[in-house]
């Protein structure tokens, strides 16, 4: 049975206008996605770094200077992170190059050179593996040289874009730390007006949101530093036992501390990377470290981390894994890092929803 629905002209045009406006807003968000990510990251960093700024402010016995304190706190964080990256990157690259140079000798000692490699792969139906590998490398080198100019131009553009984003992030983080609280308070008063209950609810939600982010980041940093110390000491002891340079202890500690900031998967990545780098030095040392670190991670995840972080977010493992997956595929590594605090903020809103609904009713 067919039915005719009559729609007046005003409703018809209103529907299409609303649809057009929504489409325009979505298009603008997609167009400005990179800028919105920078702004969102700046807000996240401002909240996360605020506890450090508060501690610096208490140390300063003089009159409070919010701008100077904020600049100092942000500078400390970015200098520490930049130093870690500057040390880790070249060290990993140098060790990889050194391993590649030593690979032929290692192959000769282990499987009898290229003839041994060919015999090994012949068991799997691959004939003349060495010739095929050399041909593939030559082809790759040729293609790389042909595209070198394009890669260089693209690399320069990427570096320029990264530096611009970094400067904007630093400046915005400082401004959010200095002017953010006042701006949020002004906006809250404008939205809630004279409604006292609404004002108290908004203030409580904002306070809980800031607390979730700052507590999570503080806990991650503390456990990450502890993780780095343990890895550094372990590497130092292994260097004394197996006779490689003890200078590896500090870079390995930095790798462990930095990668721990990546939820769930960070320690696994650092475990594999550090073990591989130590295998380049001494295969037995790498194997010993791998076994030790796996055991230590069980202790850290089940005893140390819950004690330090206090299970502040109280999120199920499934929710955490889903949050990381969505954040990683949406925004890459950055999304994986901030996904859990965002999930914690959503939990705060869900917990407060009955109060919000009661206030509306």
HUHU-V528432 format. One record per pair of residues at least 4 apart in sequence whose ideal C-beta (glycine too) atoms are under 6 Angstrom apart, sorted by the first residue. I is the first residue (numbers start at 1). GAP is how many residues later the second one is. Records with the same first field share a line. If there is no record, write none. Layout:
I: GAP / GAP
This chain:
7: 4 / 5
32: 4
38: 127 / 130 / 131
41: 128
42: 127 / 130 / 131 / 134
43: 133
44: 294
45: 4 / 128
46: 127 / 130 / 131 / 134
47: 163 / 166 / 167
48: 165 / 166 / 169
49: 24 / 28
51: 163 / 167
52: 21
53: 16 / 17 / 20
56: 13 / 16 / 17
57: 7 / 12
65: 4
66: 112
67: 111
70: 104 / 107 / 108
71: 103
74: 99 / 100
75: 4
78: 4
84: 170 / 174
85: 4
87: 164 / 167
88: 166 / 167
90: 4
91: 160
95: 182 / 185
99: 181
102: 4
106: 4
107: 4
108: 5
111: 5 / 6 / 9
112: 4
114: 16
117: 12 / 13
118: 11 / 12
121: 5 / 8
147: 4
151: 4
168: 4
175: 4
176: 4
179: 4
188: 4 / 14
192: 6 / 7 / 10
198: 161
201: 154
205: 147
208: 140
209: 136 / 139
211: 4
212: 132 / 133
213: 128
214: 4
215: 97
216: 125
219: 89 / 90
220: 4 / 41
222: 86
223: 82 / 85
224: 33 / 36 / 37
225: 32
227: 29 / 33
228: 25 / 28 / 29
231: 21 / 22 / 25
232: 17 / 21
235: 13 / 14 / 17
236: 10 / 13
238: 4 / 47
239: 5 / 7
242: 40 / 43
244: 37 / 38
248: 4
252: 22
254: 4
255: 15 / 19
256: 14
259: 7 / 10 / 11
260: 6 / 7
261: 76
262: 4 / 74 / 75
263: 61 / 77
265: 4
267: 30
270: 4
271: 22
275: 11 / 14 / 15
278: 7 / 8 / 11
279: 4 / 7
289: 4
296: 4
297: 4
299: 4
300: 4 / 5
301: 4
305: 4
306: 5
313: 31
315: 4 / 5 / 28
319: 24
320: 20
323: 16 / 17 / 20
324: 4 / 12 / 15
326: 4
327: 8 / 9 / 12
328: 7 / 8
330: 5
331: 4
335: 4
338: 4
352: 4
